[in-house]
Amino acid sequence: MELIPAPRAVEGRTEGGVPLDRDTTLWAGPGTERTERWLRATLGASLGLRLPPGPRDAGNAVRLLLDDALEPEAYRLGAVA
């Protein structure tokens, strides 16, 4: 099952990854609550992680926010390790 559609473009480094662990938190901006619940129930459960709520600026965090500048169904995925 594909969780995230394949990107149209990739910029920067593409090797490696961003580890999610027991300290990883999840911040959800307004309008992303449904996705927040889905991530906790699906991704969190499959990895055995709680993904508790955390502050927007926390390190080791997944952040969800809407961007009106993007087309419908478009997304931007950023990672800093």
Buried (B, 14 or more C-beta within 10 A) or exposed (E): EEEEEEEEEEEEEEEEEEEBEEEBBBBBBEEBEEBBEEBBEEBBEEEEBBBEEBEEEBEBBBBBEEEEEEEEEEEEEEEEE
